[in-house]
Amino acid sequence: MYGLLAILGLALITAGCSDKADEAGKQTGKESSATAASYRVLDYFGVGNNVYVRALTTEPKNGALWVGTSVGVLEIDLKTHDVRNTLTRKDGLANEYVFAIGIDPQGNKWFGTNAGGMSRYRAGQWKTYFPMHGLADYWVYSFANKGGEDLWIGTWAGANRLNLRTGKFETFVKELVNVWVYGIAIDSKKRVWFGTEGGVSMLDGARWKSWTHLDGLGARNTKNLAESKNTGLGTRSRHDLGVLSGGEATYNPSYVFSIHVSPDDTVWVGTWGGGVSHFDGQTWHNLTTADGLAGNIVYSIAQDGRGNLWFGTNAGVSRYNGKTWQTINRQSGLAFEHVYAIAVDAERNDIWVGTQNGVTRIGTAIRVEPKGK
């Protein structure tokens, strides 16, 4: 609760105003310096020491940013940056360590938690779901919905399809390449893509297909793996989310931690040590630090309205336009370099990133508010 109170006190640092932040991190490729330097750190919002921001979701209709932390949930106004609301277990949240946030077409908020099941929040009313209700597991790590009546849920014991109209759960376990589901994305053909600890699985109607490192997923081992003694991700029994042993970096290119489908149906996945992989429908292609990626451990992926892909890594956040890279890290104003979550405010083209101890807003140097605001 302390962390949520801290942000209520507007613990804000305008890091983006410094000359160093104007440099906007290192750039690679042939992009002009004017274009490359257009993104920089603008603000940092602290949420308390040793508090991890694991989930970020924007709600354009209500102009809100929903922030899932290890001590509860915040609702932030995207325009004023004021905190509208805080949600903790005392308010009805199943567990205060929030891994995932989803918003369905009716505006219901869904919170996936660490060992507490799943909570639905609607107009101040709560409902909590456990395995006894049909949920695959108490650990809920991801959500996906593409405007239909099905909410897809990723857990550490398989995936669920929840029919929002009937409330009926369907569980998928043996169909997946691995039951630890960290990310879910849906493409324009309504194919559902699952990022798991053992690779990628895809559901197309009633047909399943899976890929692993043996199929080209994840780059081959390099010397650029970053060590991480504390990922802030938590553990379940003896299973470490980071697949770390003794604080040493581990290479597992089939371990998919994040997944995103771009408008052209290219599938992008972030791996643990194998960088970023993208699938063109036939072949997996890999991008690593050798190409310009900030770090080879990729926790989160998002895409802005200009087509830029944003990758949250263990060494900062990277922007990729398909040809060139820009990395924003501590040298360019980022408070912490492990970027666990990314969300895009499409109206203002602001990029919000979640790290240890807070949320950072990245944007262009020239601020242009949407018309009518």
Protein Blocks (a to p, Z undefined) as FASTA:
>chain_A
ZZmmmmmnopacdfklpmklmnnpaaedjbdfklmmmpccfbdcdebehiacfbdcddfk
nopacdddfkbccdddfklopafbdcdfknopabfcdfbdcddfkopacdddehkapadd
eehiacdddfknopabfbdfbdcdehiabdcdddfebccdddfknopacddfklpmbfbd
fbdcddfkopacdddfkbccddehjaccdddfknogapaddfkbccdfbgonopehjbcf
klpghhiacddfklcfbdcddfkopacdddehjapaddehjaccdddfknopabfcdfbd
cddfkopacdddfebccddehjaccdddfknopabfcdfbdcddfknopacdddehiacd
dddfbdcddehZZ
